[in-house]
Amino acid sequence: MASLTTLIAEARALANDHPCTTVGHEWVTEGGRSCPRATDLDDGCGGSQAVYRCTRCGGYDYGEPGGPGHADCATRYGCGGKLGLF
């Protein structure tokens, strides 16, 4: 079940009133995941990547370019983030 914060964020987005438009996201870590490049076909770094959630809008960052998860990979491990693999 979606939290009240998530439902409010979705309603605001539909109304074109996103809370992070003017002040930006307020990211906090919320768990992690394996290196997204670590598959049988890739030679990923084998590290882990933090998953971030915005406390204002409830949005998640799973390593998209420009977000904090992507920056983590590029600075900590130097594999996918710097090579533009994801």
PDB file with SEQRES, HELIX, SHEET and CRYST1 records, atoms N, CA, C and O in Angstrom:
SEQRES   1 A   86  MET ALA SER LEU THR THR LEU ILE ALA GLU ALA ARG ALA          
SEQRES   2 A   86  LEU ALA ASN ASP HIS PRO CYS THR THR VAL GLY HIS GLU          
SEQRES   3 A   86  TRP VAL THR GLU GLY GLY ARG SER CYS PRO ARG ALA THR          
SEQRES   4 A   86  ASP LEU ASP ASP GLY CYS GLY GLY SER GLN ALA VAL TYR          
SEQRES   5 A   86  ARG CYS THR ARG CYS GLY GLY TYR ASP TYR GLY GLU PRO          
SEQRES   6 A   86  GLY GLY PRO GLY HIS ALA ASP CYS ALA THR ARG TYR GLY          
SEQRES   7 A   86  CYS GLY GLY LYS LEU GLY LEU PHE                              
HELIX    1 AA1 LEU A    4  LEU A   14  1                                  11    
HELIX    2 AA2 PRO A   68  ARG A   76  1                                   9    
HELIX    3 AA3 GLY A   80  LEU A   83  1                                   4    
SHEET    1 AA1 3 TRP A  27  SER A  34  0                                        
SHEET    2 AA1 3 SER A  48  CYS A  54 -1                                        
SHEET    3 AA1 3 TYR A  60  ASP A  61 -1                                        
CRYST1    1.000    1.000    1.000  90.00  90.00  90.00 P 1           1          
ATOM      1  N   MET A   1       0.843  -1.174   0.000  1.00  0.00           N  
ATOM      2  CA  MET A   1       0.000   0.000   0.000  1.00  0.00           C  
ATOM      3  C   MET A   1       0.891   1.241   0.000  1.00  0.00           C  
ATOM      4  O   MET A   1       1.867   1.314   0.747  1.00  0.00           O  
ATOM      5  N   ALA A   2       0.554   2.194  -0.826  1.00  0.00           N  
ATOM      6  CA  ALA A   2       1.331   3.428  -0.939  1.00  0.00           C  
ATOM      7  C   ALA A   2       1.165   4.283   0.310  1.00  0.00           C  
ATOM      8  O   ALA A   2       0.091   4.346   0.909  1.00  0.00           O  
ATOM      9  N   SER A   3       2.264   4.940   0.685  1.00  0.00           N  
ATOM     10  CA  SER A   3       2.190   5.812   1.852  1.00  0.00           C  
ATOM     11  C   SER A   3       1.461   7.099   1.472  1.00  0.00           C  
ATOM     12  O   SER A   3       1.320   7.429   0.295  1.00  0.00           O  
ATOM     13  N   LEU A   4       1.011   7.802   2.478  1.00  0.00           N  
ATOM     14  CA  LEU A   4       0.315   9.065   2.251  1.00  0.00           C  
ATOM     15  C   LEU A   4       1.225  10.062   1.533  1.00  0.00           C  
ATOM     16  O   LEU A   4       0.770  10.805   0.663  1.00  0.00           O  
ATOM     17  N   THR A   5       2.505  10.080   1.895  1.00  0.00           N  
ATOM     18  CA  THR A   5       3.460  10.983   1.245  1.00  0.00           C  
ATOM     19  C   THR A   5       3.560  10.682  -0.246  1.00  0.00           C  
ATOM     20  O   THR A   5       3.607  11.597  -1.067  1.00  0.00           O  
ATOM     21  N   THR A   6       3.593   9.398  -0.593  1.00  0.00           N  
ATOM     22  CA  THR A   6       3.681   8.999  -1.993  1.00  0.00           C  
ATOM     23  C   THR A   6       2.428   9.402  -2.752  1.00  0.00           C  
ATOM     24  O   THR A   6       2.516   9.904  -3.873  1.00  0.00           O  
ATOM     25  N   LEU A   7       1.267   9.188  -2.156  1.00  0.00           N  
ATOM     26  CA  LEU A   7       0.013   9.562  -2.807  1.00  0.00           C  
ATOM     27  C   LEU A   7      -0.083  11.067  -3.020  1.00  0.00           C  
ATOM     28  O   LEU A   7      -0.544  11.520  -4.067  1.00  0.00           O  
ATOM     29  N   ILE A   8       0.348  11.837  -2.036  1.00  0.00           N  
ATOM     30  CA  ILE A   8       0.341  13.293  -2.173  1.00  0.00           C  
ATOM     31  C   ILE A   8       1.296  13.723  -3.276  1.00  0.00           C  
ATOM     32  O   ILE A   8       0.965  14.594  -4.082  1.00  0.00           O  
ATOM     33  N   ALA A   9       2.484  13.114  -3.317  1.00  0.00           N  
ATOM     34  CA  ALA A   9       3.462  13.449  -4.353  1.00  0.00           C  
ATOM     35  C   ALA A   9       2.923  13.136  -5.741  1.00  0.00           C  
ATOM     36  O   ALA A   9       3.115  13.918  -6.672  1.00  0.00           O  
ATOM     37  N   GLU A  10       2.248  11.998  -5.886  1.00  0.00           N  
ATOM     38  CA  GLU A  10       1.667  11.638  -7.178  1.00  0.00           C  
ATOM     39  C   GLU A  10       0.575  12.623  -7.582  1.00  0.00           C  
ATOM     40  O   GLU A  10       0.487  13.007  -8.748  1.00  0.00           O  
ATOM     41  N   ALA A  11      -0.249  13.031  -6.634  1.00  0.00           N  
ATOM     42  CA  ALA A  11      -1.313  13.998  -6.930  1.00  0.00           C  
ATOM     43  C   ALA A  11      -0.722  15.347  -7.327  1.00  0.00           C  
ATOM     44  O   ALA A  11      -1.220  15.996  -8.247  1.00  0.00           O  
ATOM     45  N   ARG A  12       0.329  15.767  -6.642  1.00  0.00           N  
ATOM     46  CA  ARG A  12       0.963  17.041  -6.980  1.00  0.00           C  
ATOM     47  C   ARG A  12       1.608  16.985  -8.356  1.00  0.00           C  
ATOM     48  O   ARG A  12       1.568  17.961  -9.106  1.00  0.00           O  
ATOM     49  N   ALA A  13       2.204  15.843  -8.690  1.00  0.00           N  
ATOM     50  CA  ALA A  13       2.812  15.695 -10.014  1.00  0.00           C  
ATOM     51  C   ALA A  13       1.756  15.771 -11.106  1.00  0.00           C  
ATOM     52  O   ALA A  13       1.976  16.386 -12.149  1.00  0.00           O  
ATOM     53  N   LEU A  14       0.607  15.144 -10.863  1.00  0.00           N  
ATOM     54  CA  LEU A  14      -0.479  15.208 -11.839  1.00  0.00           C  
ATOM     55  C   LEU A  14      -0.999  16.636 -12.001  1.00  0.00           C  
ATOM     56  O   LEU A  14      -1.453  17.016 -13.081  1.00  0.00           O  
ATOM     57  N   ALA A  15      -0.932  17.416 -10.938  1.00  0.00           N  
ATOM     58  CA  ALA A  15      -1.392  18.803 -10.982  1.00  0.00           C  
ATOM     59  C   ALA A  15      -0.276  19.752 -11.445  1.00  0.00           C  
ATOM     60  O   ALA A  15      -0.436  20.973 -11.421  1.00  0.00           O  
ATOM     61  N   ASN A  16       0.849  19.174 -11.864  1.00  0.00           N  
ATOM     62  CA  ASN A  16       2.008  19.953 -12.311  1.00  0.00           C  
ATOM     63  C   ASN A  16       2.522  20.869 -11.197  1.00  0.00           C  
ATOM     64  O   ASN A  16       2.941  21.998 -11.449  1.00  0.00           O  
ATOM     65  N   ASP A  17       2.483  20.363  -9.961  1.00  0.00           N  
ATOM     66  CA  ASP A  17       2.938  21.112  -8.789  1.00  0.00           C  
ATOM     67  C   ASP A  17       3.915  20.234  -8.013  1.00  0.00           C  
ATOM     68  O   ASP A  17       3.654  19.867  -6.867  1.00  0.00           O  
ATOM     69  N   HIS A  18       5.025  19.905  -8.634  1.00  0.00           N  
ATOM     70  CA  HIS A  18       5.989  18.998  -8.014  1.00  0.00           C  
ATOM     71  C   HIS A  18       6.765  19.719  -6.920  1.00  0.00           C  
ATOM     72  O   HIS A  18       7.290  20.806  -7.162  1.00  0.00           O  
ATOM     73  N   PRO A  19       6.852  19.143  -5.719  1.00  0.00           N  
ATOM     74  CA  PRO A  19       7.495  19.824  -4.599  1.00  0.00           C  
ATOM     75  C   PRO A  19       8.997  20.033  -4.764  1.00  0.00           C  
ATOM     76  O   PRO A  19       9.575  20.860  -4.057  1.00  0.00           O  
ATOM     77  N   CYS A  20       9.636  19.320  -5.662  1.00  0.00           N  
ATOM     78  CA  CYS A  20      11.086  19.433  -5.814  1.00  0.00           C  
ATOM     79  C   CYS A  20      11.505  20.294  -6.997  1.00  0.00           C  
ATOM     80  O   CYS A  20      12.696  20.418  -7.281  1.00  0.00           O  
ATOM     81  N   THR A  21      10.539  20.888  -7.689  1.00  0.00           N  
ATOM     82  CA  THR A  21      10.848  21.687  -8.862  1.00  0.00           C  
ATOM     83  C   THR A  21      11.745  22.871  -8.527  1.00  0.00           C  
ATOM     84  O   THR A  21      12.706  23.138  -9.248  1.00  0.00           O  
ATOM     85  N   THR A  22      11.451  23.572  -7.461  1.00  0.00           N  
ATOM     86  CA  THR A  22      12.208  24.784  -7.156  1.00  0.00           C  
ATOM     87  C   THR A  22      13.369  24.558  -6.198  1.00  0.00           C  
ATOM     88  O   THR A  22      14.386  25.243  -6.304  1.00  0.00           O  
ATOM     89  N   VAL A  23      13.249  23.618  -5.268  1.00  0.00           N  
ATOM     90  CA  VAL A  23      14.297  23.441  -4.264  1.00  0.00           C  
ATOM     91  C   VAL A  23      15.129  22.179  -4.458  1.00  0.00           C  
ATOM     92  O   VAL A  23      16.128  21.990  -3.764  1.00  0.00           O  
ATOM     93  N   GLY A  24      14.740  21.328  -5.373  1.00  0.00           N  
ATOM     94  CA  GLY A  24      15.480  20.094  -5.620  1.00  0.00           C  
ATOM     95  C   GLY A  24      15.095  18.977  -4.666  1.00  0.00           C  
ATOM     96  O   GLY A  24      14.370  19.185  -3.693  1.00  0.00           O  
ATOM     97  N   HIS A  25      15.591  17.804  -4.966  1.00  0.00           N  
ATOM     98  CA  HIS A  25      15.299  16.625  -4.145  1.00  0.00           C  
ATOM     99  C   HIS A  25      16.111  16.651  -2.859  1.00  0.00           C  
ATOM    100  O   HIS A  25      17.196  17.230  -2.802  1.00  0.00           O  
ATOM    101  N   GLU A  26      15.575  16.023  -1.845  1.00  0.00           N  
ATOM    102  CA  GLU A  26      16.282  15.835  -0.577  1.00  0.00           C  
ATOM    103  C   GLU A  26      16.487  14.330  -0.410  1.00  0.00           C  
ATOM    104  O   GLU A  26      15.635  13.632   0.139  1.00  0.00           O  
ATOM    105  N   TRP A  27      17.635  13.844  -0.894  1.00  0.00           N  
ATOM    106  CA  TRP A  27      17.882  12.405  -0.954  1.00  0.00           C  
ATOM    107  C   TRP A  27      18.348  11.834   0.369  1.00  0.00           C  
ATOM    108  O   TRP A  27      19.161  12.443   1.064  1.00  0.00           O  
ATOM    109  N   VAL A  28      17.835  10.665   0.718  1.00  0.00           N  
ATOM    110  CA  VAL A  28      18.319   9.858   1.836  1.00  0.00           C  
ATOM    111  C   VAL A  28      18.483   8.438   1.310  1.00  0.00           C  
ATOM    112  O   VAL A  28      17.749   8.014   0.417  1.00  0.00           O  
ATOM    113  N   THR A  29      19.436   7.712   1.857  1.00  0.00           N  
ATOM    114  CA  THR A  29      19.624   6.333   1.407  1.00  0.00           C  
ATOM    115  C   THR A  29      18.530   5.452   1.982  1.00  0.00           C  
ATOM    116  O   THR A  29      18.089   5.626   3.118  1.00  0.00           O  
ATOM    117  N   GLU A  30      18.114   4.515   1.172  1.00  0.00           N  
ATOM    118  CA  GLU A  30      17.079   3.567   1.599  1.00  0.00           C  
ATOM    119  C   GLU A  30      17.414   2.199   1.017  1.00  0.00           C  
ATOM    120  O   GLU A  30      16.764   1.726   0.084  1.00  0.00           O  
ATOM    121  N   GLY A  31      18.422   1.588   1.576  1.00  0.00           N  
ATOM    122  CA  GLY A  31      18.820   0.275   1.104  1.00  0.00           C  
ATOM    123  C   GLY A  31      19.849   0.352  -0.006  1.00  0.00           C  
ATOM    124  O   GLY A  31      20.511   1.372  -0.197  1.00  0.00           O  
ATOM    125  N   GLY A  32      19.968  -0.740  -0.727  1.00  0.00           N  
ATOM    126  CA  GLY A  32      20.947  -0.806  -1.802  1.00  0.00           C  
ATOM    127  C   GLY A  32      20.629  -1.933  -2.759  1.00  0.00           C  
ATOM    128  O   GLY A  32      19.646  -2.656  -2.596  1.00  0.00           O  
ATOM    129  N   ARG A  33      21.473  -2.065  -3.749  1.00  0.00           N  
ATOM    130  CA  ARG A  33      21.321  -3.132  -4.734  1.00  0.00           C  
ATOM    131  C   ARG A  33      22.694  -3.506  -5.254  1.00  0.00           C  
ATOM    132  O   ARG A  33      23.663  -2.773  -5.060  1.00  0.00           O  
ATOM    133  N   SER A  34      22.772  -4.637  -5.909  1.00  0.00           N  
ATOM    134  CA  SER A  34      24.032  -5.072  -6.505  1.00  0.00           C  
ATOM    135  C   SER A  34      24.387  -4.172  -7.670  1.00  0.00           C  
ATOM    136  O   SER A  34      23.528  -3.480  -8.217  1.00  0.00           O  
ATOM    137  N   CYS A  35      25.633  -4.185  -8.041  1.00  0.00           N  
ATOM    138  CA  CYS A  35      26.083  -3.424  -9.195  1.00  0.00           C  
ATOM    139  C   CYS A  35      25.208  -3.779 -10.396  1.00  0.00           C  
ATOM    140  O   CYS A  35      25.079  -4.955 -10.738  1.00  0.00           O  
ATOM    141  N   PRO A  36      24.603  -2.774 -11.040  1.00  0.00           N  
ATOM    142  CA  PRO A  36      23.710  -3.066 -12.163  1.00  0.00           C  
ATOM    143  C   PRO A  36      24.432  -3.628 -13.377  1.00  0.00           C  
ATOM    144  O   PRO A  36      23.780  -4.119 -14.299  1.00  0.00           O  
ATOM    145  N   ARG A  37      25.748  -3.569 -13.404  1.00  0.00           N  
ATOM    146  CA  ARG A  37      26.505  -4.092 -14.538  1.00  0.00           C  
ATOM    147  C   ARG A  37      27.027  -5.494 -14.278  1.00  0.00           C  
ATOM    148  O   ARG A  37      27.659  -6.081 -15.156  1.00  0.00           O  
ATOM    149  N   ALA A  38      26.782  -6.045 -13.101  1.00  0.00           N  
ATOM    150  CA  ALA A  38      27.320  -7.357 -12.752  1.00  0.00           C  
ATOM    151  C   ALA A  38      26.405  -8.470 -13.270  1.00  0.00           C  
ATOM    152  O   ALA A  38      25.590  -9.013 -12.523  1.00  0.00           O  
ATOM    153  N   THR A  39      26.546  -8.795 -14.525  1.00  0.00           N  
ATOM    154  CA  THR A  39      25.800  -9.901 -15.121  1.00  0.00           C  
ATOM    155  C   THR A  39      26.788 -10.871 -15.735  1.00  0.00           C  
ATOM    156  O   THR A  39      27.994 -10.626 -15.720  1.00  0.00           O  
ATOM    157  N   ASP A  40      26.292 -11.959 -16.270  1.00  0.00           N  
ATOM    158  CA  ASP A  40      27.169 -12.936 -16.916  1.00  0.00           C  
ATOM    159  C   ASP A  40      27.863 -12.346 -18.140  1.00  0.00           C  
ATOM    160  O   ASP A  40      28.938 -12.807 -18.525  1.00  0.00           O  
ATOM    161  N   LEU A  41      27.255 -11.327 -18.756  1.00  0.00           N  
ATOM    162  CA  LEU A  41      27.816 -10.746 -19.966  1.00  0.00           C  
ATOM    163  C   LEU A  41      28.747  -9.579 -19.693  1.00  0.00           C  
ATOM    164  O   LEU A  41      29.515  -9.182 -20.570  1.00  0.00           O  
ATOM    165  N   ASP A  42      28.690  -9.025 -18.494  1.00  0.00           N  
ATOM    166  CA  ASP A  42      29.495  -7.858 -18.143  1.00  0.00           C  
ATOM    167  C   ASP A  42      30.526  -8.238 -17.103  1.00  0.00           C  
ATOM    168  O   ASP A  42      30.438  -9.294 -16.476  1.00  0.00           O  
ATOM    169  N   ASP A  43      31.475  -7.392 -16.931  1.00  0.00           N  
ATOM    170  CA  ASP A  43      32.423  -7.570 -15.828  1.00  0.00           C  
ATOM    171  C   ASP A  43      32.268  -6.392 -14.878  1.00  0.00           C  
ATOM    172  O   ASP A  43      33.201  -5.614 -14.680  1.00  0.00           O  
ATOM    173  N   GLY A  44      31.093  -6.268 -14.297  1.00  0.00           N  
ATOM    174  CA  GLY A  44      30.790  -5.173 -13.375  1.00  0.00           C  
ATOM    175  C   GLY A  44      31.759  -5.161 -12.213  1.00  0.00           C  
ATOM    176  O   GLY A  44      32.537  -6.097 -12.027  1.00  0.00           O  
ATOM    177  N   CYS A  45      31.706  -4.118 -11.449  1.00  0.00           N  
ATOM    178  CA  CYS A  45      32.670  -3.919 -10.371  1.00  0.00           C  
ATOM    179  C   CYS A  45      32.458  -4.886  -9.213  1.00  0.00           C  
ATOM    180  O   CYS A  45      33.364  -5.094  -8.406  1.00  0.00           O  
ATOM    181  N   GLY A  46      31.281  -5.473  -9.127  1.00  0.00           N  
ATOM    182  CA  GLY A  46      30.997  -6.382  -8.026  1.00  0.00           C  
ATOM    183  C   GLY A  46      30.610  -5.670  -6.748  1.00  0.00           C  
ATOM    184  O   GLY A  46      30.340  -6.317  -5.736  1.00  0.00           O  
ATOM    185  N   GLY A  47      30.577  -4.358  -6.777  1.00  0.00           N  
ATOM    186  CA  GLY A  47      30.220  -3.578  -5.605  1.00  0.00           C  
ATOM    187  C   GLY A  47      28.716  -3.461  -5.450  1.00  0.00           C  
ATOM    188  O   GLY A  47      27.947  -4.123  -6.148  1.00  0.00           O  
ATOM    189  N   SER A  48      28.317  -2.617  -4.534  1.00  0.00           N  
ATOM    190  CA  SER A  48      26.896  -2.368  -4.350  1.00  0.00           C  
ATOM    191  C   SER A  48      26.631  -0.887  -4.569  1.00  0.00           C  
ATOM    192  O   SER A  48      27.538  -0.060  -4.474  1.00  0.00           O  
ATOM    193  N   GLN A  49      25.401  -0.570  -4.858  1.00  0.00           N  
ATOM    194  CA  GLN A  49      25.002   0.805  -5.146  1.00  0.00           C  
ATOM    195  C   GLN A  49      23.852   1.163  -4.220  1.00  0.00           C  
ATOM    196  O   GLN A  49      22.883   0.415  -4.093  1.00  0.00           O  
ATOM    197  N   ALA A  50      23.972   2.314  -3.575  1.00  0.00           N  
ATOM    198  CA  ALA A  50      22.901   2.772  -2.692  1.00  0.00           C  
ATOM    199  C   ALA A  50      21.673   3.143  -3.511  1.00  0.00           C  
ATOM    200  O   ALA A  50      21.788   3.630  -4.635  1.00  0.00           O  
ATOM    201  N   VAL A  51      20.501   2.908  -2.937  1.00  0.00           N  
ATOM    202  CA  VAL A  51      19.244   3.367  -3.521  1.00  0.00           C  
ATOM    203  C   VAL A  51      18.798   4.549  -2.675  1.00  0.00           C  
ATOM    204  O   VAL A  51      18.779   4.474  -1.447  1.00  0.00           O  
ATOM    205  N   TYR A  52      18.440   5.633  -3.338  1.00  0.00           N  
ATOM    206  CA  TYR A  52      18.052   6.855  -2.648  1.00  0.00           C  
ATOM    207  C   TYR A  52      16.567   7.133  -2.821  1.00  0.00           C  
ATOM    208  O   TYR A  52      15.978   6.825  -3.857  1.00  0.00           O  
ATOM    209  N   ARG A  53      15.964   7.730  -1.773  1.00  0.00           N  
ATOM    210  CA  ARG A  53      14.566   8.156  -1.809  1.00  0.00           C  
ATOM    211  C   ARG A  53      14.512   9.625  -1.409  1.00  0.00           C  
ATOM    212  O   ARG A  53      15.189  10.048  -0.472  1.00  0.00           O  
ATOM    213  N   CYS A  54      13.702  10.399  -2.126  1.00  0.00           N  
ATOM    214  CA  CYS A  54      13.535  11.815  -1.805  1.00  0.00           C  
ATOM    215  C   CYS A  54      12.496  11.950  -0.696  1.00  0.00           C  
ATOM    216  O   CYS A  54      11.383  11.436  -0.811  1.00  0.00           O  
ATOM    217  N   THR A  55      12.867  12.644   0.374  1.00  0.00           N  
ATOM    218  CA  THR A  55      11.938  12.806   1.500  1.00  0.00           C  
ATOM    219  C   THR A  55      10.829  13.801   1.187  1.00  0.00           C  
ATOM    220  O   THR A  55       9.803  13.813   1.868  1.00  0.00           O  
ATOM    221  N   ARG A  56      11.017  14.633   0.170  1.00  0.00           N  
ATOM    222  CA  ARG A  56       9.981  15.600  -0.192  1.00  0.00           C  
ATOM    223  C   ARG A  56       8.897  14.989  -1.068  1.00  0.00           C  
ATOM    224  O   ARG A  56       7.707  15.146  -0.796  1.00  0.00           O  
ATOM    225  N   CYS A  57       9.315  14.290  -2.122  1.00  0.00           N  
ATOM    226  CA  CYS A  57       8.331  13.820  -3.106  1.00  0.00           C  
ATOM    227  C   CYS A  57       8.143  12.310  -3.110  1.00  0.00           C  
ATOM    228  O   CYS A  57       7.198  11.815  -3.725  1.00  0.00           O  
ATOM    229  N   GLY A  58       9.015  11.569  -2.441  1.00  0.00           N  
ATOM    230  CA  GLY A  58       8.889  10.124  -2.418  1.00  0.00           C  
ATOM    231  C   GLY A  58       9.496   9.437  -3.624  1.00  0.00           C  
ATOM    232  O   GLY A  58       9.395   8.216  -3.748  1.00  0.00           O  
ATOM    233  N   GLY A  59      10.135  10.197  -4.530  1.00  0.00           N  
ATOM    234  CA  GLY A  59      10.763   9.609  -5.715  1.00  0.00           C  
ATOM    235  C   GLY A  59      11.996   8.807  -5.350  1.00  0.00           C  
ATOM    236  O   GLY A  59      12.599   9.019  -4.297  1.00  0.00           O  
ATOM    237  N   TYR A  60      12.370   7.882  -6.228  1.00  0.00           N  
ATOM    238  CA  TYR A  60      13.538   7.035  -6.003  1.00  0.00           C  
ATOM    239  C   TYR A  60      14.592   7.267  -7.066  1.00  0.00           C  
ATOM    240  O   TYR A  60      14.274   7.600  -8.208  1.00  0.00           O  
ATOM    241  N   ASP A  61      15.849   7.089  -6.687  1.00  0.00           N  
ATOM    242  CA  ASP A  61      16.966   7.122  -7.624  1.00  0.00           C  
ATOM    243  C   ASP A  61      17.664   5.774  -7.547  1.00  0.00           C  
ATOM    244  O   ASP A  61      18.161   5.374  -6.493  1.00  0.00           O  
ATOM    245  N   TYR A  62      17.694   5.084  -8.669  1.00  0.00           N  
ATOM    246  CA  TYR A  62      18.344   3.783  -8.767  1.00  0.00           C  
ATOM    247  C   TYR A  62      19.615   3.855  -9.598  1.00  0.00           C  
ATOM    248  O   TYR A  62      20.024   2.856 -10.189  1.00  0.00           O  
ATOM    249  N   GLY A  63      20.243   5.019  -9.652  1.00  0.00           N  
ATOM    250  CA  GLY A  63      21.493   5.152 -10.376  1.00  0.00           C  
ATOM    251  C   GLY A  63      21.381   5.849 -11.715  1.00  0.00           C  
ATOM    252  O   GLY A  63      22.285   5.746 -12.544  1.00  0.00           O  
ATOM    253  N   GLU A  64      20.281   6.562 -11.942  1.00  0.00           N  
ATOM    254  CA  GLU A  64      20.131   7.283 -13.191  1.00  0.00           C  
ATOM    255  C   GLU A  64      21.195   8.381 -13.290  1.00  0.00           C  
ATOM    256  O   GLU A  64      21.545   8.984 -12.276  1.00  0.00           O  
ATOM    257  N   PRO A  65      21.718   8.652 -14.501  1.00  0.00           N  
ATOM    258  CA  PRO A  65      22.711   9.716 -14.661  1.00  0.00           C  
ATOM    259  C   PRO A  65      22.200  11.037 -14.089  1.00  0.00           C  
ATOM    260  O   PRO A  65      21.060  11.439 -14.321  1.00  0.00           O  
ATOM    261  N   GLY A  66      23.068  11.691 -13.345  1.00  0.00           N  
ATOM    262  CA  GLY A  66      22.726  12.963 -12.715  1.00  0.00           C  
ATOM    263  C   GLY A  66      22.247  12.822 -11.283  1.00  0.00           C  
ATOM    264  O   GLY A  66      22.160  13.814 -10.559  1.00  0.00           O  
ATOM    265  N   GLY A  67      21.939  11.619 -10.871  1.00  0.00           N  
ATOM    266  CA  GLY A  67      21.451  11.393  -9.513  1.00  0.00           C  
ATOM    267  C   GLY A  67      22.550  10.935  -8.575  1.00  0.00           C  
ATOM    268  O   GLY A  67      23.670  10.664  -9.008  1.00  0.00           O  
ATOM    269  N   PRO A  68      22.233  10.847  -7.295  1.00  0.00           N  
ATOM    270  CA  PRO A  68      23.251  10.476  -6.310  1.00  0.00           C  
ATOM    271  C   PRO A  68      23.741   9.039  -6.444  1.00  0.00           C  
ATOM    272  O   PRO A  68      24.901   8.761  -6.140  1.00  0.00           O  
ATOM    273  N   GLY A  69      22.889   8.122  -6.889  1.00  0.00           N  
ATOM    274  CA  GLY A  69      23.322   6.732  -7.061  1.00  0.00           C  
ATOM    275  C   GLY A  69      24.357   6.593  -8.159  1.00  0.00           C  
ATOM    276  O   GLY A  69      25.309   5.824  -8.026  1.00  0.00           O  
ATOM    277  N   HIS A  70      24.180   7.326  -9.230  1.00  0.00           N  
ATOM    278  CA  HIS A  70      25.129   7.318 -10.336  1.00  0.00           C  
ATOM    279  C   HIS A  70      26.470   7.892  -9.883  1.00  0.00           C  
ATOM    280  O   HIS A  70      27.530   7.367 -10.224  1.00  0.00           O  
ATOM    281  N   ALA A  71      26.410   8.969  -9.114  1.00  0.00           N  
ATOM    282  CA  ALA A  71      27.628   9.590  -8.604  1.00  0.00           C  
ATOM    283  C   ALA A  71      28.376   8.631  -7.678  1.00  0.00           C  
ATOM    284  O   ALA A  71      29.606   8.580  -7.701  1.00  0.00           O  
ATOM    285  N   ASP A  72      27.643   7.872  -6.865  1.00  0.00           N  
ATOM    286  CA  ASP A  72      28.278   6.886  -5.988  1.00  0.00           C  
ATOM    287  C   ASP A  72      29.103   5.891  -6.790  1.00  0.00           C  
ATOM    288  O   ASP A  72      30.263   5.630  -6.469  1.00  0.00           O  
ATOM    289  N   CYS A  73      28.501   5.340  -7.831  1.00  0.00           N  
ATOM    290  CA  CYS A  73      29.207   4.336  -8.634  1.00  0.00           C  
ATOM    291  C   CYS A  73      30.438   4.939  -9.299  1.00  0.00           C  
ATOM    292  O   CYS A  73      31.504   4.323  -9.314  1.00  0.00           O  
ATOM    293  N   ALA A  74      30.294   6.132  -9.842  1.00  0.00           N  
ATOM    294  CA  ALA A  74      31.410   6.756 -10.555  1.00  0.00           C  
ATOM    295  C   ALA A  74      32.568   7.077  -9.624  1.00  0.00           C  
ATOM    296  O   ALA A  74      33.728   6.919 -10.005  1.00  0.00           O  
ATOM    297  N   THR A  75      32.270   7.527  -8.406  1.00  0.00           N  
ATOM    298  CA  THR A  75      33.344   7.929  -7.504  1.00  0.00           C  
ATOM    299  C   THR A  75      33.894   6.769  -6.683  1.00  0.00           C  
ATOM    300  O   THR A  75      35.090   6.732  -6.398  1.00  0.00           O  
ATOM    301  N   ARG A  76      33.053   5.836  -6.305  1.00  0.00           N  
ATOM    302  CA  ARG A  76      33.528   4.729  -5.468  1.00  0.00           C  
ATOM    303  C   ARG A  76      34.191   3.623  -6.264  1.00  0.00           C  
ATOM    304  O   ARG A  76      35.222   3.093  -5.852  1.00  0.00           O  
ATOM    305  N   TYR A  77      33.611   3.273  -7.395  1.00  0.00           N  
ATOM    306  CA  TYR A  77      34.074   2.092  -8.120  1.00  0.00           C  
ATOM    307  C   TYR A  77      34.648   2.418  -9.484  1.00  0.00           C  
ATOM    308  O   TYR A  77      35.518   1.699  -9.975  1.00  0.00           O  
ATOM    309  N   GLY A  78      34.172   3.501 -10.111  1.00  0.00           N  
ATOM    310  CA  GLY A  78      34.729   3.910 -11.376  1.00  0.00           C  
ATOM    311  C   GLY A  78      34.409   3.030 -12.562  1.00  0.00           C  
ATOM    312  O   GLY A  78      35.054   3.149 -13.604  1.00  0.00           O  
ATOM    313  N   CYS A  79      33.435   2.153 -12.435  1.00  0.00           N  
ATOM    314  CA  CYS A  79      33.133   1.284 -13.582  1.00  0.00           C  
ATOM    315  C   CYS A  79      32.025   1.886 -14.441  1.00  0.00           C  
ATOM    316  O   CYS A  79      32.305   2.691 -15.330  1.00  0.00           O  
ATOM    317  N   GLY A  80      30.801   1.518 -14.195  1.00  0.00           N  
ATOM    318  CA  GLY A  80      29.684   1.941 -15.038  1.00  0.00           C  
ATOM    319  C   GLY A  80      29.456   3.421 -15.083  1.00  0.00           C  
ATOM    320  O   GLY A  80      29.149   3.960 -16.146  1.00  0.00           O  
ATOM    321  N   GLY A  81      29.594   4.099 -13.973  1.00  0.00           N  
ATOM    322  CA  GLY A  81      29.324   5.528 -13.946  1.00  0.00           C  
ATOM    323  C   GLY A  81      30.228   6.308 -14.875  1.00  0.00           C  
ATOM    324  O   GLY A  81      29.754   7.174 -15.610  1.00  0.00           O  
ATOM    325  N   LYS A  82      31.509   6.023 -14.858  1.00  0.00           N  
ATOM    326  CA  LYS A  82      32.459   6.759 -15.688  1.00  0.00           C  
ATOM    327  C   LYS A  82      32.399   6.316 -17.140  1.00  0.00           C  
ATOM    328  O   LYS A  82      32.641   7.113 -18.046  1.00  0.00           O  
ATOM    329  N   LEU A  83      32.079   5.057 -17.363  1.00  0.00           N  
ATOM    330  CA  LEU A  83      32.047   4.549 -18.729  1.00  0.00           C  
ATOM    331  C   LEU A  83      30.718   4.780 -19.420  1.00  0.00           C  
ATOM    332  O   LEU A  83      30.578   4.495 -20.610  1.00  0.00           O  
ATOM    333  N   GLY A  84      29.729   5.299 -18.680  1.00  0.00           N  
ATOM    334  CA  GLY A  84      28.414   5.555 -19.272  1.00  0.00           C  
ATOM    335  C   GLY A  84      27.669   4.283 -19.625  1.00  0.00           C  
ATOM    336  O   GLY A  84      26.915   4.245 -20.598  1.00  0.00           O  
ATOM    337  N   LEU A  85      27.880   3.246 -18.836  1.00  0.00           N  
ATOM    338  CA  LEU A  85      27.259   1.948 -19.138  1.00  0.00           C  
ATOM    339  C   LEU A  85      25.812   1.865 -18.717  1.00  0.00           C  
ATOM    340  O   LEU A  85      25.081   0.997 -19.195  1.00  0.00           O  
ATOM    341  N   PHE A  86      25.377   2.750 -17.830  1.00  0.00           N  
ATOM    342  CA  PHE A  86      23.982   2.730 -17.376  1.00  0.00           C  
ATOM    343  C   PHE A  86      23.521   4.117 -17.106  1.00  0.00           C  
ATOM    344  O   PHE A  86      22.372   4.319 -16.713  1.00  0.00           O  
TER     345      PHE A  86                                                      
END                                                                             
